[in-house]
Amino acid sequence: MDRDPLASPPETDLETARRLDAELDEATFFSYPGDQHLFADESLPSYDAQAARAAEERVLELLS
């Protein structure tokens, strides 16, 4: 998520993904609004059904 405290320092994967998205034609970077790290795990209070559904649809589209 765009305010995930585990992905916010510039040396993290989040910053690398944003840089690659800007530099590469083949890359597409998606972020989801919020501050939870495990937003797709429905067994946790951090679960965000809308963001999880969007992420799942994007992964399935990539794999198809």
Summary of the structure (lengths in Angstrom):
residues: 64
radius of gyration: 12.6
end to end distance: 24.2
largest distance: 36.3
contacts: 140
relative contact order: 0.18
helix: 41%
strand: 0%
